[in-house]
């Protein structure tokens, strides 16, 4: 049940992130990117990752973290275009990680 909740939270945060990106809503992009990342990381903690998938899981997780860090840097630099662009990247990275985790769970 906890995994389903984390998956749902990820989907909802991603939908809100994408809506914020489409609207160019900088503050909301930053908030939803962080929440989407947090939700997918919670899902990752709940999934049993087989040994053969551990390296891929780490790589994808690190990609999510890297994208979020880049977006945070853009926020701190007051770079509105950078926040939008990096917000899209966070969304893509989170979505990819969520799909990867869902495939492990099936």
C-alpha positions in Angstrom: 0.0 0.0 0.0 2.8 2.4 0.8 4.4 1.8 -2.6 1.0 2.6 -4.3 0.8 5.8 -2.3 4.3 6.8 -3.3 3.6 6.1 -7.0 0.4 8.1 -6.8 2.2 11.0 -5.1 4.8 10.9 -7.8 2.2 11.0 -10.6 0.4 13.9 -9.0 3.5 15.9 -8.4 4.7 15.3 -11.9 1.3 16.5 -13.3 1.6 19.6 -11.2 5.2 20.2 -12.2 4.4 19.9 -15.9 1.5 22.3 -15.5 3.8 24.8 -13.7 6.4 24.4 -16.4 3.8 25.0 -19.1 2.6 28.2 -17.3 6.2 29.3 -16.6 5.4 29.5 -12.9 8.9 29.6 -11.4 8.1 29.3 -7.7 5.7 26.4 -8.4 8.2 24.7 -10.6 10.7 24.7 -7.8 8.2 23.4 -5.3 6.7 20.6 -7.5 10.2 19.5 -8.7 11.2 19.0 -5.1 8.0 17.2 -4.2 8.2 15.0 -7.3 11.8 14.1 -6.5 10.9 13.3 -2.9 7.9 11.1 -3.9 9.9 9.1 -6.4 12.8 8.7 -3.9 10.2 7.3 -1.4 9.0 4.9 -4.0 12.7 3.8 -4.6 13.1 3.1 -0.9 10.0 0.8 -1.0 11.1 -1.2 -4.0 13.3 -4.3 -3.8 16.0 -3.7 -6.4 17.6 -6.9 -7.6 21.4 -7.0 -7.7 21.5 -6.9 -11.5 19.5 -3.7 -11.5 21.3 -1.9 -8.7 23.8 -0.1 -11.0 21.0 1.2 -13.3 18.9 2.2 -10.3 21.8 4.2 -8.9 22.5 5.9 -12.2 18.9 6.9 -12.7 18.6 8.1 -9.1 21.7 10.2 -9.5 20.3 11.7 -12.7 17.2 12.8 -10.8 19.3 14.4 -8.1 21.6 16.1 -10.6 18.6 17.6 -12.5 17.1 18.9 -9.3 20.5 20.4 -8.2 20.8 22.1 -11.6 17.3 23.5 -11.2 18.1 24.7 -7.7 21.1 26.5 -9.1 19.0 28.2 -11.7 16.5 29.3 -9.0 19.3 30.7 -6.9 20.7 32.6 -9.9 17.2 34.0 -10.6 17.4 32.5 -14.1 13.7 32.1 -15.0 14.4 30.4 -18.4 16.8 28.0 -16.7 14.3 27.1 -14.0 11.7 26.3 -16.7 14.1 24.3 -18.8 15.6 22.4 -15.8 12.1 21.9 -14.4 11.3 20.0 -17.6 14.4 17.9 -17.1 13.5 17.1 -13.5 10.1 16.0 -14.7 11.6 13.8 -17.3 14.1 12.3 -14.9 11.5 11.6 -12.3 9.2 10.1 -14.8 12.0 7.8 -16.1 12.9 6.7 -12.6 9.2 6.1 -11.8 8.8 3.8 -14.8 12.0 2.0 -14.0 10.8 1.4 -10.4 7.4 0.3 -11.6 8.9 -2.3 -13.9 10.9 -3.7 -11.0 7.8 -3.9 -8.9 5.9 -6.0 -11.5 
